[in-house]
Amino acid sequence: MSLYGTMRTGVSGMNAQANRLSTVADNIANANTTGYKKASTQFSSLILPSTGGAYNSGGVTTDVRYSISAQGTFTYTTSSTDLAINGKGFFIVKGSDGQEYMTRAGAFTPMDDGSLQNSAGFTLMGYEYSSTEDPTIVVNGFDGLEEINLSSGELNAKGSAEGALDVNLPSNAVDGYEKKTSLKAYDSQGNSRLIEFNYTKVSDNNWTVEATYDGTSIAGPIAMVFDAAGKLTSPSPATITTTSLATGGADLAALEISIGGSTQLASDFDVSNGKIDGNAASKVTGYEISDDGVLSLKYSNGELTPKYRIAMASVQSPDNLKPLPGNVYSQSNESGVVVMGYAGTNGYGSIISGALEDSNVDIAEELTSMIESQRNYTANSKVFQTGSELMETLVNLKR
């Protein structure tokens, strides 16, 4: 047995325990870091061949592993832009270097320029929302992503397109009886436009209705025919279709107004249902993010407008991703290729708005590991000290 070998073995043991203490220190320091995944040190023996009955002591090597796939608990907040992933997947964020990374740290805050950035300064990425089709995803890359920006919807106005107006027309009214009512519609710039509807009795069970705007006819007169039970039988389909109109530099679109619920009964004129879509210009007052990652802007008039779809990514072996500063990860040779998708589809987890994923560090476990490492480091130092003392004895034999 070589005394030098014994000392080298003691040094390798101290180095290994120092590495373990380093991961413990990192874990304890990041116990409250959102989305942090703990590191652990794995030990493996280094054995040298023994010859001629002499034992050659080897040593120990270490390898650091990360529990990236282990789900953390959740802390709930009052901010709708705080996001957590319940299940598989990562958020896609862009760094100041213009590169995309993956992260589970979802403490996003709206910035002055409308972007959503987490506490490490990474910007959330996604796709522009479409109500007709999902955007084309580049399955194995980040192409096609764009920064989610909330300032693009500071004001919102939607022109009217359809509505309903159901009334009761008094069956006991005399021929020539007239009655008016109105609906408020919105043009393409969000200006309110009052549409008047004038009902006139022609004869028993027969009425006409005309729609006008500012004294100009935009539909009618249209014949309304009722049966003996007072139910509307004509027109079919039971709708009033207005013509489009340019006014004040904006367009009042053609409107489809359903009148199928109208009746003719021996009662006073009454409006049972009157509504129309569209809205005036209104400001963004908040945000809502659904569990499938659709980010909608909430306006002062109560309307929700979907703007973006938050992208998610995963790899075949998440624990082998490469950790980088800022609590982000990049693809490595051992992790497999990045696969893109959406929350709630193809095995991806759901997004929880108003929540953050906690670190998966167990402080009690880390303190236990720290004590073990301290004891083992001391024991290895004793091996080195003993070898040094024996070496000194050997050298003194010559004296």
VENWOKA-V281700 format. One record per pair of residues at least 4 apart in sequence whose C-alpha atoms are under 8 Angstrom apart, sorted by the first residue. I is the first residue (numbers start at 1). J is the second residue. Records with the same first field share a line. If there is no record, write none. Layout:
I = J ; J
This chain:
1 = 5 ; 6 ; 54 ; 55 ; 56 ; 57
2 = 6 ; 56 ; 57
3 = 7 ; 387 ; 388 ; 390 ; 391
4 = 8 ; 387
5 = 9 ; 56 ; 57 ; 58
6 = 10 ; 57 ; 383 ; 384 ; 387
7 = 11 ; 383 ; 384 ; 385 ; 387 ; 388
8 = 12 ; 59 ; 384
9 = 13 ; 57 ; 58 ; 59 ; 60 ; 384
10 = 14 ; 59 ; 380 ; 381 ; 382 ; 383 ; 384
11 = 15 ; 380 ; 381 ; 384
12 = 16 ; 59 ; 60 ; 61
13 = 17 ; 59 ; 60 ; 377 ; 380
14 = 18 ; 376 ; 377 ; 380 ; 381
15 = 19
16 = 20 ; 43 ; 60 ; 61 ; 62
17 = 21 ; 373 ; 374 ; 376 ; 377
18 = 22 ; 373 ; 377
19 = 23 ; 41 ; 62
20 = 24 ; 40 ; 41 ; 373
21 = 25 ; 369 ; 370 ; 373 ; 374
22 = 26
23 = 27 ; 39 ; 40 ; 41
24 = 28 ; 39 ; 40 ; 366 ; 367 ; 369 ; 370
25 = 29
26 = 30 ; 39
27 = 31 ; 38 ; 39 ; 361 ; 366
28 = 361 ; 363 ; 366
30 = 36 ; 359 ; 361
31 = 36 ; 359 ; 360 ; 361 ; 362 ; 363
32 = 358 ; 359
33 = 358 ; 359
34 = 104 ; 105 ; 106 ; 107 ; 356 ; 357 ; 358 ; 359
35 = 72 ; 103 ; 104 ; 105 ; 106 ; 327 ; 356 ; 357 ; 358 ; 359 ; 360
36 = 104 ; 105 ; 327 ; 358 ; 359 ; 360 ; 361
37 = 66 ; 67 ; 68 ; 70 ; 359 ; 360 ; 361
38 = 66 ; 67 ; 68 ; 359 ; 360 ; 361
39 = 64 ; 65 ; 66 ; 67
40 = 64 ; 65 ; 66 ; 67
41 = 62 ; 63 ; 64 ; 65
42 = 62 ; 63 ; 64 ; 65
43 = 60 ; 61 ; 62 ; 63
44 = 60 ; 61 ; 62
45 = 58 ; 59 ; 60 ; 61
46 = 58 ; 59 ; 60 ; 61
47 = 57 ; 58 ; 59
48 = 56 ; 57 ; 58
49 = 55 ; 56
50 = 54 ; 55 ; 56
51 = 55
65 = 319 ; 320
66 = 319 ; 320
67 = 319
68 = 318 ; 319
69 = 88 ; 318 ; 319
70 = 360
71 = 86 ; 87 ; 360
72 = 357 ; 358 ; 359 ; 360
73 = 357 ; 358 ; 359 ; 360
74 = 84 ; 355 ; 356 ; 357 ; 358
75 = 355 ; 356 ; 357 ; 358
76 = 354 ; 355 ; 356
77 = 82 ; 354 ; 355 ; 356
78 = 354
79 = 353 ; 354 ; 355
80 = 287 ; 288 ; 289 ; 353 ; 354
81 = 107 ; 108 ; 109 ; 110 ; 287 ; 288 ; 289 ; 353 ; 354
82 = 106 ; 107 ; 108 ; 109 ; 353 ; 354 ; 355 ; 356
83 = 106 ; 107 ; 108 ; 351 ; 352 ; 353 ; 354 ; 355 ; 356 ; 357
84 = 104 ; 105 ; 106 ; 351 ; 352 ; 353 ; 354 ; 355 ; 356 ; 357
85 = 89 ; 90 ; 104 ; 349 ; 350 ; 351 ; 352 ; 357
86 = 349 ; 350 ; 351 ; 352
87 = 348 ; 349 ; 350
88 = 314 ; 347 ; 348 ; 349
89 = 312 ; 313 ; 314 ; 348 ; 349
90 = 102 ; 103 ; 104 ; 312 ; 313 ; 314
91 = 102 ; 103 ; 104 ; 106 ; 124 ; 125 ; 310 ; 311 ; 312 ; 313
92 = 100 ; 101 ; 102 ; 103 ; 124 ; 125 ; 126 ; 311 ; 312 ; 313
93 = 100 ; 101 ; 102 ; 103 ; 122 ; 123 ; 124 ; 125
94 = 98 ; 99 ; 100 ; 101 ; 122 ; 123 ; 124 ; 125
95 = 99 ; 100 ; 101 ; 121 ; 122 ; 123
96 = 121 ; 122
100 = 142
101 = 328 ; 329 ; 330
102 = 313 ; 328 ; 329 ; 330
103 = 327 ; 328 ; 329
104 = 327 ; 328 ; 357
105 = 118 ; 327 ; 328 ; 356 ; 357
106 = 118 ; 356 ; 357
107 = 117 ; 118 ; 119 ; 356
108 = 116 ; 117 ; 118 ; 119 ; 124
109 = 116 ; 117 ; 118 ; 119
110 = 114 ; 115 ; 116 ; 117 ; 150
111 = 115 ; 116 ; 117
113 = 149 ; 151
114 = 148 ; 149 ; 150 ; 151 ; 152
115 = 123 ; 124 ; 147 ; 148 ; 149 ; 150 ; 151
116 = 123 ; 124 ; 148 ; 149 ; 150
117 = 121 ; 122 ; 123 ; 124
118 = 122 ; 123 ; 124
120 = 326 ; 327
123 = 147 ; 148
124 = 147 ; 148
125 = 145 ; 146 ; 147 ; 148 ; 310 ; 311
126 = 145 ; 146 ; 147 ; 148 ; 308 ; 309 ; 310 ; 311
127 = 135 ; 144 ; 145 ; 146 ; 148 ; 308 ; 309 ; 310 ; 311
128 = 135 ; 146 ; 307 ; 308 ; 309
129 = 134 ; 135 ; 294 ; 306 ; 307 ; 308 ; 309
130 = 134 ; 135 ; 307
136 = 144
137 = 143 ; 144 ; 340 ; 341
138 = 142 ; 143 ; 144 ; 340
139 = 338 ; 339 ; 340 ; 341
140 = 337 ; 338 ; 339 ; 340
141 = 338 ; 339 ; 340
142 = 340
145 = 311
148 = 308
150 = 154 ; 297
153 = 284 ; 297
154 = 283 ; 284
155 = 281 ; 282 ; 283 ; 284
156 = 280 ; 281 ; 282 ; 283 ; 284 ; 299
157 = 188 ; 189 ; 190 ; 278 ; 279 ; 280 ; 281 ; 282
158 = 186 ; 187 ; 188 ; 189 ; 190 ; 278 ; 279 ; 280 ; 281
159 = 185 ; 186 ; 187 ; 188 ; 189 ; 190 ; 252 ; 253 ; 277 ; 278 ; 279
160 = 185 ; 186 ; 187 ; 188 ; 252 ; 253 ; 255 ; 276 ; 277 ; 278 ; 279
161 = 253 ; 254 ; 255 ; 256 ; 276 ; 277 ; 278
162 = 255 ; 256 ; 257 ; 258 ; 276 ; 277
163 = 255 ; 256 ; 257 ; 258 ; 274 ; 275 ; 276 ; 277
164 = 257 ; 258 ; 259 ; 273 ; 274 ; 275 ; 276
165 = 257 ; 258 ; 259 ; 261 ; 262 ; 271 ; 272 ; 273 ; 274 ; 275
166 = 258 ; 259 ; 260 ; 261 ; 262 ; 263 ; 271 ; 272 ; 273 ; 274
167 = 259 ; 261 ; 262 ; 263 ; 269 ; 270 ; 271 ; 272 ; 273
168 = 262 ; 263 ; 264 ; 265 ; 267 ; 268 ; 269 ; 270 ; 271 ; 272
169 = 262 ; 263 ; 264 ; 265 ; 267 ; 268 ; 269 ; 270
170 = 264 ; 265 ; 266 ; 267 ; 268 ; 269
171 = 204 ; 205 ; 230 ; 264 ; 265 ; 266 ; 267
172 = 265 ; 266 ; 267
173 = 177 ; 201
174 = 201
175 = 201 ; 202 ; 203 ; 204
176 = 200 ; 201 ; 202
177 = 200 ; 201
178 = 198 ; 199 ; 200 ; 201
179 = 198 ; 199 ; 200 ; 269
180 = 196 ; 197 ; 198 ; 199
181 = 196 ; 197 ; 198
182 = 194 ; 195 ; 196 ; 197
183 = 194 ; 195 ; 196 ; 274 ; 275 ; 276
184 = 192 ; 193 ; 194 ; 195 ; 276
185 = 192 ; 193 ; 194 ; 195 ; 276 ; 277 ; 278
186 = 190 ; 191 ; 192 ; 193 ; 252 ; 278 ; 279 ; 280
187 = 191 ; 192 ; 193 ; 250 ; 251 ; 252 ; 253
188 = 250 ; 251 ; 252 ; 253
189 = 250 ; 251 ; 280 ; 281
190 = 278 ; 279 ; 280 ; 281
191 = 280 ; 281
192 = 280
193 = 213
194 = 213 ; 214
195 = 211 ; 212 ; 213 ; 214
196 = 211 ; 212 ; 213
197 = 209 ; 210 ; 211 ; 212
198 = 209 ; 210 ; 211
199 = 207 ; 208 ; 209 ; 210
200 = 207 ; 208 ; 209
201 = 206 ; 207 ; 208
202 = 206 ; 207 ; 208
203 = 207
205 = 225 ; 226 ; 227 ; 228 ; 230 ; 264
206 = 223 ; 224 ; 225 ; 226
207 = 223 ; 224 ; 225
208 = 220 ; 221 ; 222 ; 223 ; 224
209 = 220 ; 221 ; 222 ; 223 ; 224
210 = 217 ; 218 ; 219 ; 220 ; 221 ; 222
211 = 217 ; 218 ; 219 ; 220 ; 221 ; 242
212 = 216 ; 217 ; 218 ; 219
213 = 217 ; 218
218 = 242 ; 243 ; 244
219 = 240 ; 241 ; 242 ; 243
222 = 235 ; 240
223 = 234 ; 235
224 = 232 ; 233 ; 234 ; 235
225 = 232 ; 233 ; 234 ; 235
226 = 230 ; 231 ; 232 ; 233 ; 234 ; 263 ; 264
227 = 231 ; 232 ; 233
230 = 263 ; 264 ; 265
231 = 262 ; 263 ; 264
232 = 260 ; 261 ; 262 ; 263 ; 264
234 = 238
235 = 239
238 = 258 ; 259 ; 260
239 = 256 ; 257 ; 258 ; 259 ; 260
240 = 255 ; 256 ; 257 ; 258 ; 259
241 = 254 ; 255 ; 256 ; 257
242 = 254 ; 255 ; 256
243 = 253 ; 254 ; 255
244 = 251 ; 252 ; 253 ; 254 ; 255
245 = 251 ; 252 ; 253 ; 254
246 = 250 ; 251 ; 252
247 = 251 ; 252
279 = 301
282 = 299 ; 300 ; 301
283 = 299 ; 300
284 = 297 ; 298 ; 299 ; 300
285 = 297 ; 298 ; 299 ; 300
286 = 297 ; 298 ; 299
287 = 295 ; 296 ; 297 ; 298
288 = 295 ; 296 ; 297 ; 298 ; 353
289 = 293 ; 294 ; 295 ; 296 ; 353
290 = 294 ; 295 ; 351 ; 352 ; 353
291 = 343 ; 344 ; 350 ; 351 ; 352 ; 353
292 = 342 ; 343 ; 344 ; 350 ; 351
293 = 309 ; 310 ; 311 ; 342 ; 343 ; 350 ; 351
294 = 306 ; 307 ; 308 ; 309 ; 310
295 = 306 ; 307 ; 308 ; 309 ; 310
296 = 304 ; 305 ; 306 ; 307 ; 308
297 = 304 ; 305 ; 306 ; 307
298 = 302 ; 303 ; 304 ; 305
299 = 303 ; 304
309 = 342
310 = 342 ; 343
311 = 340 ; 341 ; 342 ; 343
312 = 340 ; 341 ; 342 ; 343 ; 348
313 = 338 ; 339 ; 340 ; 341 ; 342
314 = 318 ; 338 ; 339 ; 340
315 = 335 ; 336 ; 337 ; 338 ; 339
316 = 335 ; 336 ; 337
317 = 321 ; 334 ; 335 ; 336
318 = 335
319 = 335
320 = 332 ; 334 ; 335
321 = 329 ; 330 ; 331 ; 332 ; 334 ; 335
322 = 329 ; 330 ; 331 ; 332
323 = 327 ; 328 ; 329 ; 330
324 = 328 ; 329 ; 330
331 = 335 ; 336 ; 337 ; 338
332 = 336
341 = 345 ; 346 ; 348
342 = 346 ; 348
343 = 348 ; 349 ; 350 ; 351
344 = 348 ; 349 ; 350
345 = 349
361 = 366
362 = 366
363 = 367
364 = 368
365 = 369
366 = 370
367 = 371
368 = 372
369 = 373
370 = 374
371 = 375
372 = 376
373 = 377
374 = 378
375 = 379
376 = 380
377 = 381
378 = 382
379 = 383
380 = 384
381 = 385
382 = 386
383 = 387
384 = 388
385 = 389
386 = 390
387 = 391
388 = 392
389 = 393
390 = 394
391 = 395
392 = 396
393 = 397
394 = 398
395 = 399
